[in-house]
Amino acid sequence: MNLNQRLKSDGFKTFSEFVHAYISGRYPAYENNEQVEKLLNRIREKGITDPLTGEFSLTFYRNFDAEDMLKDLMNKYVYKKHAKDLVRYCERYLEIFFTKPQLIQSESGHKRAWICDAMRKFGMYYDRKMHNPELKILIEEIIKRFELNKKMRIHDRVWLTDEKFIETMVHKALEIDGDIGVIIKFAFFSGLRGEEIMYAHETPVCDSLTGCNCDKLHIAHKKNGVSIIVLNRIVGQKHSYFTIIPTILWNYFRSITKVTKEERIIAHRMIKSHTNGKVTLMDLRKFHYNILCRSEMGEVGAEVLAGRAKSISAKHYLINELDKMSQQYSKSMLEPYYK
């Protein structure tokens, strides 16, 4: 292999570019890492080319067009901020992901979840642009080989909780009155995330309850005083299929003038104040999950309400187990906590 061919195979157009990379420590990028070398050979074998030049290059990711990817994702996401965040993660981590993915292993589970999601979306974007699905396969291979998707979720961790502590803290948080108090109560009894709480407040309600696939909320009121709120909201890796809430609380919640990030921040601060800094608004979701896990509903039902079960499980509960589930919810959530 002559010098020009070797330079080209290593992703350099000129000898000067190679010298600059060597001086800055960017070459050799894959030294002593056989796993990465094998993965990058797949790029050559499967015809993954530079999206800008259309030619083979081991450093194809350097010509990543952030604006074009953002424009592509904007057409697919209702929440534009999520699309922008994904593109930012691509800008920051693409080169590390394809050259030294082991460095990502030390990141927190939350950050690795975002990185993996961003890389997957980059693969999908590349497939749409270049009509080549091989990069998506390669990305999944890197994620699995370097175990970048391990221990990312809340139930992969061990939580040490005392039942009396949860009961005491919940009652303190529920003492708060006014509109903020209603938001706090809704957060606890629904178990929804912050943006999902806003979504439940802002989204119109559909009158149809049979086979409707519209984007509105769908409500089913039960005789035992609870309502089933079907959200079907999916943003990135965060799913919310449906939740259960006391019907009276649902009506109060929907009558509030506004539920924005500002109100959530106030609720967060008031909860911290009432619990001497021991509990936050986010903790109410964890308490909701913990209580339901210990109830007759069990972990499977709690996972469905938390949005962490597969959609087929959520559909099963929604179709076949709603009456039983609402009774279990009422016994574990309403009787001890709802006044």
RACORNOR-V374677 format. One record per residue. N is the residue number from 0. RES is the residue in one letter. SS is DSSP state (H for helix, E for strand, - for the rest). PHI is phi in radians with two decimals (none if undefined). D_CENTER is the distance of its C-alpha to the mean C-alpha in Angstrom with 2 decimals. Layout:
[[N & RES & SS & PHI & D_CENTER] [N & RES & SS & PHI & D_CENTER]]
This chain:
[[0 & M & - & none & 46.84] [1 & N & - & -1.37 & 48.09] [2 & L & H & -1.08 & 46.46] [3 & N & H & -1.09 & 44.98] [4 & Q & H & -1.15 & 43.34] [5 & R & H & -1.15 & 41.91] [6 & L & H & -1.07 & 40.56] [7 & K & H & -1.14 & 38.94] [8 & S & H & -1.15 & 37.38] [9 & D & - & -1.61 & 35.82] [10 & G & - & 1.57 & 34.41] [11 & F & - & -1.94 & 37.20] [12 & K & - & -1.53 & 39.39] [13 & T & - & -2.35 & 42.18] [14 & F & H & -1.16 & 43.72] [15 & S & H & -1.08 & 43.16] [16 & E & H & -1.10 & 39.37] [17 & F & H & -1.11 & 39.58] [18 & V & H & -1.08 & 41.69] [19 & H & H & -1.10 & 39.29] [20 & A & H & -1.15 & 36.37] [21 & Y & H & -1.16 & 38.58] [22 & I & H & -1.14 & 39.68] [23 & S & - & -1.40 & 36.17] [24 & G & - & 1.49 & 35.06] [25 & R & - & -1.50 & 32.74] [26 & Y & - & -2.37 & 35.07] [27 & P & - & -1.42 & 35.14] [28 & A & - & -1.32 & 31.35] [29 & Y & - & -2.07 & 31.21] [30 & E & - & -1.09 & 34.16] [31 & N & - & 1.02 & 34.31] [32 & N & - & -2.39 & 31.01] [33 & E & H & -1.14 & 31.99] [34 & Q & H & -1.09 & 28.52] [35 & V & H & -1.14 & 27.37] [36 & E & H & -1.03 & 30.75] [37 & K & H & -1.14 & 30.36] [38 & L & H & -1.12 & 26.96] [39 & L & H & -1.25 & 28.34] [40 & N & H & -1.12 & 31.37] [41 & R & H & -1.09 & 29.19] [42 & I & H & -1.04 & 28.65] [43 & R & H & -1.19 & 32.42] [44 & E & H & -1.18 & 32.96] [45 & K & - & -1.68 & 30.44] [46 & G & - & 1.27 & 31.46] [47 & I & - & -1.36 & 28.35] [48 & T & E & -1.98 & 29.94] [49 & D & - & -1.16 & 29.42] [50 & P & - & -1.15 & 27.83] [51 & L & - & -1.57 & 30.40] [52 & T & - & -1.68 & 33.56] [53 & G & - & 1.36 & 32.91] [54 & E & - & -1.84 & 34.50] [55 & F & E & -1.19 & 33.46] [56 & S & - & -2.79 & 32.09] [57 & L & - & -1.17 & 30.29] [58 & T & - & -1.92 & 28.81] [59 & F & H & -1.00 & 27.59] [60 & Y & H & -1.18 & 24.27] [61 & R & H & -1.23 & 26.40] [62 & N & H & -1.70 & 27.13] [63 & F & - & -1.05 & 23.52] [64 & D & - & -1.71 & 23.85] [65 & A & H & -1.08 & 21.03] [66 & E & H & -1.14 & 22.54] [67 & D & H & -1.20 & 22.90] [68 & M & H & -1.15 & 19.33] [69 & L & H & -1.09 & 18.17] [70 & K & H & -1.09 & 20.73] [71 & D & H & -1.13 & 19.51] [72 & L & H & -1.25 & 15.84] [73 & M & H & -1.04 & 17.19] [74 & N & - & -1.34 & 18.83] [75 & K & - & -2.01 & 15.75] [76 & Y & - & -2.04 & 13.35] [77 & V & - & -1.22 & 14.55] [78 & Y & - & -1.67 & 12.79] [79 & K & H & -1.14 & 14.53] [80 & K & H & -1.06 & 12.98] [81 & H & H & -1.10 & 9.69] [82 & A & H & -1.08 & 12.24] [83 & K & H & -1.12 & 14.22] [84 & D & H & -1.12 & 11.66] [85 & L & H & -1.08 & 11.10] [86 & V & H & -1.14 & 14.90] [87 & R & H & -1.08 & 15.52] [88 & Y & H & -1.15 & 13.75] [89 & C & H & -1.11 & 15.93] [90 & E & H & -1.05 & 18.91] [91 & R & H & -1.45 & 18.56] [92 & Y & H & -2.09 & 17.74] [93 & L & H & -1.00 & 19.25] [94 & E & H & -1.13 & 22.64] [95 & I & H & -1.10 & 21.56] [96 & F & H & -1.05 & 19.40] [97 & F & H & -1.57 & 22.47] [98 & T & H & -2.04 & 25.14] [99 & K & - & -2.39 & 24.09] [100 & P & H & -1.10 & 20.77] [101 & Q & H & -1.11 & 22.07] [102 & L & H & -1.18 & 21.56] [103 & I & H & -1.30 & 17.75] [104 & Q & H & -1.03 & 18.24] [105 & S & H & -1.43 & 19.26] [106 & E & - & -1.29 & 16.11] [107 & S & - & -1.14 & 14.00] [108 & G & H & -1.03 & 11.31] [109 & H & H & -1.08 & 8.71] [110 & K & H & -1.22 & 10.42] [111 & R & H & -1.11 & 10.90] [112 & A & H & -1.09 & 7.34] [113 & W & H & -1.15 & 7.43] [114 & I & H & -1.10 & 10.96] [115 & C & H & -1.07 & 10.64] [116 & D & H & -1.12 & 8.37] [117 & A & H & -1.12 & 10.98] [118 & M & H & -1.14 & 13.80] [119 & R & H & -1.12 & 13.07] [120 & K & H & -1.17 & 13.04] [121 & F & H & -1.12 & 16.19] [122 & G & H & -1.08 & 17.74] [123 & M & H & -1.17 & 17.31] [124 & Y & H & -1.08 & 18.72] [125 & Y & H & -1.08 & 21.55] [126 & D & H & -1.09 & 22.35] [127 & R & H & -1.15 & 22.74] [128 & K & H & -1.44 & 24.85] [129 & M & H & -1.83 & 26.93] [130 & H & - & 1.01 & 26.94] [131 & N & - & -2.46 & 26.26] [132 & P & - & -1.41 & 23.47] [133 & E & H & -1.11 & 24.55] [134 & L & H & -1.16 & 22.18] [135 & K & H & -1.05 & 19.15] [136 & I & H & -1.14 & 21.00] [137 & L & H & -1.09 & 21.84] [138 & I & H & -1.08 & 18.32] [139 & E & H & -1.08 & 17.33] [140 & E & H & -1.14 & 20.59] [141 & I & H & -1.14 & 19.92] [142 & I & H & -1.04 & 16.53] [143 & K & H & -1.29 & 18.36] [144 & R & H & -1.14 & 21.60] [145 & F & - & -1.74 & 20.37] [146 & E & - & 0.91 & 17.89] [147 & L & - & -1.32 & 15.09] [148 & N & - & -1.81 & 12.50] [149 & K & - & -1.55 & 14.47] [150 & K & - & 0.94 & 13.72] [151 & M & - & -1.77 & 10.13] [152 & R & - & -1.77 & 9.36] [153 & I & H & -1.08 & 11.38] [154 & H & H & -1.51 & 13.91] [155 & D & H & -1.52 & 14.77] [156 & R & - & -1.78 & 16.52] [157 & V & - & -1.75 & 19.84] [158 & W & - & -1.97 & 20.27] [159 & L & - & -1.70 & 23.91] [160 & T & - & -2.24 & 24.46] [161 & D & - & -1.93 & 27.73] [162 & E & H & -1.06 & 28.07] [163 & K & H & -1.16 & 30.64] [164 & F & H & -1.09 & 28.50] [165 & I & H & -1.06 & 25.67] [166 & E & H & -1.04 & 28.35] [167 & T & H & -1.11 & 30.06] [168 & M & H & -1.16 & 27.04] [169 & V & H & -1.11 & 25.82] [170 & H & H & -1.09 & 29.36] [171 & K & H & -1.11 & 29.63] [172 & A & H & -1.16 & 26.47] [173 & L & H & -1.34 & 27.72] [174 & E & - & -1.26 & 31.06] [175 & I & - & -1.21 & 29.78] [176 & D & - & -1.77 & 31.36] [177 & G & H & 1.34 & 31.09] [178 & D & H & -1.08 & 28.24] [179 & I & H & -1.12 & 26.03] [180 & G & H & -1.09 & 27.03] [181 & V & H & -1.12 & 25.98] [182 & I & H & -1.08 & 22.45] [183 & I & H & -1.11 & 22.34] [184 & K & H & -1.09 & 23.73] [185 & F & H & -1.10 & 21.29] [186 & A & H & -1.05 & 18.31] [187 & F & H & -1.25 & 19.99] [188 & F & H & -1.28 & 21.28] [189 & S & H & -1.63 & 18.21] [190 & G & - & 1.27 & 15.56] [191 & L & - & -1.43 & 13.17] [192 & R & - & -1.33 & 10.81] [193 & G & H & -0.95 & 12.65] [194 & E & H & -1.22 & 11.73] [195 & E & H & -1.23 & 12.06] [196 & I & H & -1.10 & 15.43] [197 & M & H & -1.09 & 16.48] [198 & Y & H & -1.08 & 15.58] [199 & A & H & -1.14 & 17.69] [200 & H & H & -1.42 & 20.44] [201 & E & H & -1.55 & 20.69] [202 & T & - & -1.31 & 20.29] [203 & P & - & -1.09 & 23.72] [204 & V & E & -1.77 & 24.71] [205 & C & E & -1.54 & 26.16] [206 & D & - & -1.39 & 29.49] [207 & S & - & -1.46 & 29.09] [208 & L & - & -2.09 & 27.92] [209 & T & - & -2.11 & 28.91] [210 & G & - & 1.10 & 27.04] [211 & C & - & -1.59 & 25.59] [212 & N & - & -1.95 & 22.66] [213 & C & - & -1.29 & 22.55] [214 & D & - & -1.50 & 19.63] [215 & K & - & -1.44 & 21.19] [216 & L & E & -1.32 & 20.69] [217 & H & E & -2.20 & 22.94] [218 & I & E & -2.06 & 24.71] [219 & A & E & -2.21 & 26.87] [220 & H & E & -1.59 & 29.15] [221 & K & - & -1.82 & 30.48] [222 & K & - & -1.19 & 33.97] [223 & N & - & -1.52 & 32.84] [224 & G & - & 1.62 & 31.47] [225 & V & E & -2.04 & 27.74] [226 & S & E & -2.18 & 25.78] [227 & I & E & -1.67 & 23.00] [228 & I & E & -1.86 & 20.55] [229 & V & E & -1.61 & 18.83] [230 & L & E & -1.74 & 15.89] [231 & N & E & 0.86 & 14.34] [232 & R & E & -1.85 & 11.44] [233 & I & E & -2.28 & 8.55] [234 & V & E & -2.25 & 6.54] [235 & G & - & 1.09 & 4.80] [236 & Q & - & -1.66 & 3.06] [237 & K & E & -1.71 & 3.72] [238 & H & E & -1.96 & 7.40] [239 & S & E & -2.50 & 10.55] [240 & Y & E & -1.46 & 13.72] [241 & F & E & -2.75 & 16.43] [242 & T & E & -2.43 & 17.70] [243 & I & E & -2.06 & 21.23] [244 & I & E & -2.59 & 23.03] [245 & P & E & -1.01 & 26.74] [246 & T & H & -1.03 & 28.31] [247 & I & H & -1.10 & 30.27] [248 & L & H & -1.12 & 27.28] [249 & W & H & -1.04 & 25.43] [250 & N & H & -1.16 & 28.53] [251 & Y & H & -1.06 & 28.77] [252 & F & H & -1.06 & 25.14] [253 & R & H & -1.23 & 25.62] [254 & S & H & -1.47 & 28.92] [255 & I & - & -1.14 & 27.53] [256 & T & - & -1.07 & 28.15] [257 & K & - & -2.61 & 24.81] [258 & V & - & -2.31 & 21.47] [259 & T & - & -2.07 & 19.93] [260 & K & H & -1.09 & 18.30] [261 & E & H & -1.08 & 21.90] [262 & E & H & -1.13 & 22.45] [263 & R & H & -1.16 & 19.32] [264 & I & H & -1.13 & 20.65] [265 & I & H & -1.09 & 24.04] [266 & A & H & -1.05 & 22.77] [267 & H & H & -1.02 & 21.05] [268 & R & H & -1.20 & 24.41] [269 & M & H & -1.18 & 26.54] [270 & I & H & -1.12 & 24.78] [271 & K & H & -1.04 & 25.26] [272 & S & H & -1.15 & 28.84] [273 & H & H & -1.30 & 29.62] [274 & T & - & -2.01 & 28.33] [275 & N & - & 0.97 & 29.84] [276 & G & - & 1.35 & 26.54] [277 & K & - & -1.52 & 25.38] [278 & V & - & -2.35 & 22.57] [279 & T & - & -2.13 & 19.94] [280 & L & H & -1.03 & 18.21] [281 & M & H & -1.10 & 14.95] [282 & D & H & -1.15 & 17.25] [283 & L & H & -1.08 & 18.27] [284 & R & H & -1.12 & 15.09] [285 & K & H & -1.16 & 15.93] [286 & F & H & -1.11 & 19.53] [287 & H & H & -0.98 & 18.83] [288 & Y & H & -1.13 & 17.19] [289 & N & H & -1.09 & 20.01] [290 & I & H & -1.10 & 22.74] [291 & L & H & -1.18 & 21.73] [292 & C & H & -1.07 & 21.45] [293 & R & H & -1.44 & 25.01] [294 & S & - & -1.53 & 26.29] [295 & E & - & -1.15 & 27.77] [296 & M & - & -1.11 & 24.45] [297 & G & H & 1.34 & 23.28] [298 & E & H & -1.16 & 20.07] [299 & V & H & -1.09 & 19.54] [300 & G & H & -1.14 & 19.78] [301 & A & H & -1.13 & 17.67] [302 & E & H & -1.13 & 14.81] [303 & V & H & -1.12 & 15.24] [304 & L & H & -1.16 & 15.27] [305 & A & H & -1.37 & 12.16] [306 & G & - & 1.41 & 10.29] [307 & R & - & -1.84 & 10.08] [308 & A & - & -1.55 & 13.20] [309 & K & - & -1.20 & 14.01] [310 & S & H & -1.05 & 14.87] [311 & I & H & -1.17 & 18.49] [312 & S & H & -1.18 & 18.56] [313 & A & H & -1.07 & 17.33] [314 & K & H & -1.13 & 20.07] [315 & H & H & -1.05 & 22.59] [316 & Y & H & -1.12 & 22.17] [317 & L & H & -1.14 & 22.21] [318 & I & H & -1.57 & 25.41] [319 & N & H & -1.95 & 27.25] [320 & E & - & -2.10 & 26.27] [321 & L & H & -1.09 & 25.76] [322 & D & H & -1.09 & 29.17] [323 & K & H & -1.11 & 28.93] [324 & M & H & -1.14 & 25.40] [325 & S & H & -1.17 & 26.51] [326 & Q & H & -1.17 & 29.53] [327 & Q & H & -1.13 & 27.61] [328 & Y & H & -1.11 & 25.31] [329 & S & H & -1.05 & 28.46] [330 & K & H & -1.18 & 30.21] [331 & S & H & -1.59 & 27.55] [332 & M & H & -1.92 & 26.12] [333 & L & H & -1.37 & 28.92] [334 & E & H & -1.05 & 32.01] [335 & P & H & -1.42 & 31.14] [336 & Y & H & -2.10 & 29.23] [337 & Y & - & -1.64 & 29.94] [338 & K & - & -1.90 & 33.24]]
